[in-house]
């Protein structure tokens, strides 16, 4: 089947028109699309995650991996030791381009590195800070300075750590006891993305995501890329959706953010967690396509949503807020795949 492609300029014109239509009448189109996505994946089972033996391995009790695409670890002499709160998700080439997972906890860090080892992971993308005030969002599972830490049979050695404009890049050597080989892992850390929110402006996240996209494009794909925030659904889903759509556009294919988010939610619940993040994917893609030159009503839209979100957090108690998020995190029905698995990984004539 021949896939119809378009030039970057044509994709930009059509996408800008789409964004303008969705943002009209106080974002009526965005709200309608996001509401229609709320039931996607709702009926998919999470039986393994609900087992009593596995509940303590979940950072958040209402964020659970679907059974049909959960990552399975090698069994370590005891029942249920194959469980980790992680799902394979698509990203343009296959059903397993990415692994989206929760941030490691102290007692699940060994499982995290076992997953990285067993799945031949070469890149880890972390889109959260370690802490938000007094709340731990992610346990420190690698060394922030050059040196080694040990997690079960795994020796995790930070060889270098470099600071970019808004992110850190670490080269990590991963060894397993009694194994003669080692692995080099590239660890990207984008710490400024607020929990349950979006970055202030799209330019920083666009540059970071495009850097990771180009890295993925030019390395042999031995295994999936691990992406995590704290829960592994909101910021992680937003990042994967944006990178996936960048890949589509780079191949001259028209993007459908709604279809991409629907497909992601069939693989992990609640991907792209809130309306603000859903709109932000549009903002970022528009910014990237236009080279930062395209300013639309979406800019004011995002500012207003951030203001409302801050007001909402102050007004509601933590218990009420948790109830609200549980309502939002109800992922239902299959929408189309965005990119056939047979589509070549190398960019076509419209690459940019």
Order of alpha helices (4+ residues) and beta strands (2+ residues): alpha-alpha-alpha-beta-beta-beta-alpha-beta-beta-beta-beta-beta-beta-beta-alpha-beta-alpha-alpha-alpha-alpha-alpha
